[in-house]
Each structure stands twice: as C-alpha cells, then as structure tokens.
C-alpha cells in the first residue's frame, strides 16, 4: 500500500501504522520538497511514484493499492489510469480535475500557472486558478481561510479547460473508493467524487462513494487521532464528523485494498468480497499546510 499525503508533503506515519495493524505493508514517501524534487506541487513527474510501487511489489505484495488524500488523491487517481498493476485506489477528499501547481516549480517560481503533474515529460492538461478570487469579507482578520470558493470560481472562469483536465477514471482498471465530506471547505470534494463515480458508472465500471454531509476535508480513519488545527486554512467539518466518515468508509477501504481473495471475516460490517458499485453512503488547497 502506497500512502500519499496532501499538500503538506508529510510522511504519513500514523496512517501507515493503522494499515499495518490490518496486516498490510504500507509505505509513505516524500514526493515533493525533497532533494532533486520540485519544492512545490508543480510539474511533479508521476513517475516519482513508480519506484515505491516497484519496492512494494519486490517485497512480495500480491496486490498494489494507493491511498491518497487531497492532492495525493489527485495523484493516486492518475496513477490508476497511467500505471499498469495498480489494483485499488482509495481517494480521500478527491478532485475530479487536474489543477494548476500548488507552490513553486524547480525554477522557484509559482507563476505563471503550470500543471501539478507531468507524465513521460509532458505536463498534464490542467485548470488554472482565477487570481481575482478573494476570501469572504466575513472572515475574521488573520483567521483561517476557506478556499473552496476559489476552486469553484476557477472552474467557472476556465470552463473551456475542464474537459481536457478531467481525470479519465473510466480508463482505470483499479477498484476505486472515493471518500468525501459535504462540508469540505478546501475544495468541493463530494461533488467531485460524484462526478468521478458518474464517469465510472457510465462506463459500466464499479466504484464506491462514501460521503458524510457534515464532514470536512480531513476524514480520519479508525485508530487515527484528530487532525491538527490549522491557522492558515479552514477545512470544514468537525472532529466527530470527520471520524464518523472515516469509520463509515473503513470496511469499504479494507475490501478494496485486500481484494476479492483477502481474509474473510465475520458479520457486523466486516469484510465481504465482491461488494457491488453503490451510491453515496454516509452517517485543498493553495499553499503548503502541514495539517493536510
């Protein structure tokens, strides 16, 4: 299991330990901001993740999954389309589009806008940000910013670029689980998850969406503590709602990661192979925020 953070760029040690307790080999890597890497999420080669996946496979992993949050979910969805042998993707707070860079590229510049990702040396089509957007005037001076509206406005402003930037999940052979909160204040992850699911279903492919109307941008899996507070961004949700969403998604996450030949378990929400596609069930951002 490859575990990818969002724009914090952190190593997801706690999440790896949670997965390891379920008997999975879990690996988290730095994918930007390290030696020889772009300092921001700017034209990050998606090939960056191939050695980690190869390492898991060389260690005997019979099934490869990628679990990503926010920008990490954006990467995970692309990997499921572009790389053969990715068996499952769990996208927490996903987007349905490729967005412009978050932070500077190798040249140290954050502008002009460039794609977040490249593949085989070519930038992926992306939606830029509308820099005319401003936070709501009701925001307390110096308080955390909710930037969901920035993404929504940018999508409207650059509507002509949306089709090319849409992540083509109908070409993915992976099992997909999409987990999103309706109160996400960073970007509209639940509508995006529903868009991704609609593309899968139109292609006759399975998908699982788990939504929590009161949850925010940072769902928490069973065994994880609450997400740390941020002084920069408003993420929406609450500790209780974010934990409830993670708990609701957990059996579906385990099903996808273990696959149809995973260990059988008993009743009460435990593992059952071959869950069908289902409608939503239930009870990012600019800068580099260490709480994401």
HUHU-V486206 format. One record per residue. N is the residue number from 1. RES is the residue in three letters. NEAR is the number of other ideal C-beta (glycine too) atoms within 8 Angstrom. Layout:
n->N res->RES near->NEAR
n->N res->RES near->NEAR
This chain:
n->1 res->UNK near->15
n->2 res->UNK near->15
n->3 res->UNK near->14
n->4 res->UNK near->16
n->5 res->UNK near->14
n->6 res->UNK near->12
n->7 res->UNK near->15
n->8 res->UNK near->10
n->9 res->UNK near->9
n->10 res->UNK near->6
n->11 res->UNK near->7
n->12 res->UNK near->11
n->13 res->UNK near->7
n->14 res->UNK near->8
n->15 res->UNK near->13
n->16 res->UNK near->13
n->17 res->UNK near->10
n->18 res->UNK near->12
n->19 res->UNK near->13
n->20 res->UNK near->10
n->21 res->UNK near->7
n->22 res->UNK near->7
n->23 res->UNK near->5
n->24 res->UNK near->10
n->25 res->UNK near->9
n->26 res->UNK near->12
n->27 res->UNK near->11
n->28 res->UNK near->12
n->29 res->UNK near->9
n->30 res->UNK near->8
n->31 res->UNK near->12
n->32 res->UNK near->13
n->33 res->UNK near->9
n->34 res->UNK near->7
n->35 res->UNK near->3
n->36 res->UNK near->3
n->37 res->UNK near->11
n->38 res->UNK near->12
n->39 res->UNK near->11
n->40 res->UNK near->13
n->41 res->UNK near->11
n->42 res->UNK near->16
n->43 res->UNK near->13
n->44 res->UNK near->14
n->45 res->UNK near->9
n->46 res->UNK near->13
n->47 res->UNK near->7
n->48 res->UNK near->9
n->49 res->UNK near->15
n->50 res->UNK near->8
n->51 res->UNK near->7
n->52 res->UNK near->10
n->53 res->UNK near->15
n->54 res->UNK near->8
n->55 res->UNK near->9
n->56 res->UNK near->13
n->57 res->UNK near->9
n->58 res->UNK near->6
n->59 res->UNK near->7
n->60 res->UNK near->5
n->61 res->UNK near->9
n->62 res->UNK near->3
n->63 res->UNK near->9
n->64 res->UNK near->13
n->65 res->UNK near->14
n->66 res->UNK near->18
n->67 res->UNK near->16
n->68 res->UNK near->19
n->69 res->UNK near->14
n->70 res->UNK near->17
n->71 res->UNK near->13
n->72 res->UNK near->12
n->73 res->UNK near->16
n->74 res->UNK near->16
n->75 res->UNK near->16
n->76 res->UNK near->15
n->77 res->UNK near->17
n->78 res->UNK near->14
n->79 res->UNK near->14
n->80 res->UNK near->15
n->81 res->UNK near->11
n->82 res->UNK near->7
n->83 res->UNK near->11
n->84 res->UNK near->4
n->85 res->UNK near->7
n->86 res->UNK near->15
n->87 res->UNK near->9
n->88 res->UNK near->15
n->89 res->UNK near->18
n->90 res->UNK near->14
n->91 res->UNK near->15
n->92 res->UNK near->12
n->93 res->UNK near->18
n->94 res->UNK near->15
n->95 res->UNK near->12
n->96 res->UNK near->9
n->97 res->UNK near->12
n->98 res->UNK near->14
n->99 res->UNK near->12
n->100 res->UNK near->11
n->101 res->UNK near->14
n->102 res->UNK near->15
n->103 res->UNK near->12
n->104 res->UNK near->11
n->105 res->UNK near->13
n->106 res->UNK near->7
n->107 res->UNK near->5
n->108 res->UNK near->6
n->109 res->UNK near->7
n->110 res->UNK near->8
n->111 res->UNK near->4
n->112 res->UNK near->4
n->113 res->UNK near->8
n->114 res->UNK near->10
n->115 res->UNK near->12
n->116 res->UNK near->15
n->117 res->UNK near->15
n->118 res->UNK near->12
n->119 res->UNK near->11
n->120 res->UNK near->5
n->121 res->UNK near->5
n->122 res->UNK near->6
n->123 res->UNK near->9
n->124 res->UNK near->12
n->125 res->UNK near->8
n->126 res->UNK near->16
n->127 res->UNK near->13
n->128 res->UNK near->9
n->129 res->UNK near->11
n->130 res->UNK near->10
n->131 res->UNK near->4
n->132 res->UNK near->6
n->133 res->UNK near->9
n->134 res->UNK near->4
n->135 res->UNK near->8
n->136 res->UNK near->6
n->137 res->UNK near->5
n->138 res->UNK near->3
n->139 res->UNK near->9
n->140 res->UNK near->4
n->141 res->UNK near->4
n->142 res->UNK near->3
n->143 res->UNK near->7
n->144 res->UNK near->8
n->145 res->UNK near->9
n->146 res->UNK near->13
n->147 res->UNK near->13
n->148 res->UNK near->12
n->149 res->UNK near->10
n->150 res->UNK near->11
n->151 res->UNK near->12
n->152 res->UNK near->9
n->153 res->UNK near->11
n->154 res->UNK near->13
n->155 res->UNK near->11
n->156 res->UNK near->7
n->157 res->UNK near->8
n->158 res->UNK near->11
n->159 res->UNK near->7
n->160 res->UNK near->4
n->161 res->UNK near->11
n->162 res->UNK near->11
n->163 res->UNK near->5
n->164 res->UNK near->6
n->165 res->UNK near->12
n->166 res->UNK near->11
n->167 res->UNK near->12
n->168 res->UNK near->8
n->169 res->UNK near->13
n->170 res->UNK near->9
n->171 res->UNK near->5
n->172 res->UNK near->13
n->173 res->UNK near->5
n->174 res->UNK near->9
n->175 res->UNK near->9
n->176 res->UNK near->17
n->177 res->UNK near->15
n->178 res->UNK near->13
n->179 res->UNK near->16
n->180 res->UNK near->18
n->181 res->UNK near->20
n->182 res->UNK near->10
n->183 res->UNK near->11
n->184 res->UNK near->18
n->185 res->UNK near->13
n->186 res->UNK near->18
n->187 res->UNK near->14
n->188 res->UNK near->9
n->189 res->UNK near->14
n->190 res->UNK near->12
n->191 res->UNK near->7
n->192 res->UNK near->14
n->193 res->UNK near->17
n->194 res->UNK near->11
n->195 res->UNK near->10
n->196 res->UNK near->17
n->197 res->UNK near->12
n->198 res->UNK near->8
n->199 res->UNK near->12
n->200 res->UNK near->14
n->201 res->UNK near->10
n->202 res->UNK near->7
n->203 res->UNK near->7
n->204 res->UNK near->4
n->205 res->UNK near->9
n->206 res->UNK near->8
n->207 res->UNK near->13
n->208 res->UNK near->12
n->209 res->UNK near->14
n->210 res->UNK near->15
n->211 res->UNK near->16
n->212 res->UNK near->17
n->213 res->UNK near->9
n->214 res->UNK near->11
n->215 res->UNK near->19
n->216 res->UNK near->14
n->217 res->UNK near->16
n->218 res->UNK near->12
n->219 res->UNK near->15
n->220 res->UNK near->12
n->221 res->UNK near->11
n->222 res->UNK near->7
n->223 res->UNK near->6
n->224 res->UNK near->9
n->225 res->UNK near->4
n->226 res->UNK near->7
n->227 res->UNK near->9
n->228 res->UNK near->6
n->229 res->UNK near->5
n->230 res->UNK near->12
n->231 res->UNK near->4
n->232 res->UNK near->8
n->233 res->UNK near->15
n->234 res->UNK near->10
n->235 res->UNK near->14
n->236 res->UNK near->13
n->237 res->UNK near->16
n->238 res->UNK near->8
n->239 res->UNK near->8
n->240 res->UNK near->6
n->241 res->UNK near->15
n->242 res->UNK near->18
n->243 res->UNK near->11
n->244 res->UNK near->12
n->245 res->UNK near->19
n->246 res->UNK near->14
n->247 res->UNK near->8
n->248 res->UNK near->11
n->249 res->UNK near->13
n->250 res->UNK near->10
n->251 res->UNK near->9
n->252 res->UNK near->11
n->253 res->UNK near->13
n->254 res->UNK near->11
n->255 res->UNK near->12
n->256 res->UNK near->15
n->257 res->UNK near->15
n->258 res->UNK near->11
n->259 res->UNK near->11
n->260 res->UNK near->5
n->261 res->UNK near->5
n->262 res->UNK near->11
n->263 res->UNK near->6
n->264 res->UNK near->6
n->265 res->UNK near->5
n->266 res->UNK near->4
n->267 res->UNK near->4
n->268 res->UNK near->4
n->269 res->UNK near->4
n->270 res->UNK near->8
n->271 res->UNK near->11
n->272 res->UNK near->7
n->273 res->UNK near->10
n->274 res->UNK near->5
n->275 res->UNK near->8
n->276 res->UNK near->5
n->277 res->UNK near->8
n->278 res->UNK near->7
n->279 res->UNK near->4
n->280 res->UNK near->10
n->281 res->UNK near->8
n->282 res->UNK near->10
n->283 res->UNK near->8
n->284 res->UNK near->12
n->285 res->UNK near->13
n->286 res->UNK near->6
n->287 res->UNK near->9
n->288 res->UNK near->10
n->289 res->UNK near->11
n->290 res->UNK near->8
n->291 res->UNK near->12
n->292 res->UNK near->17
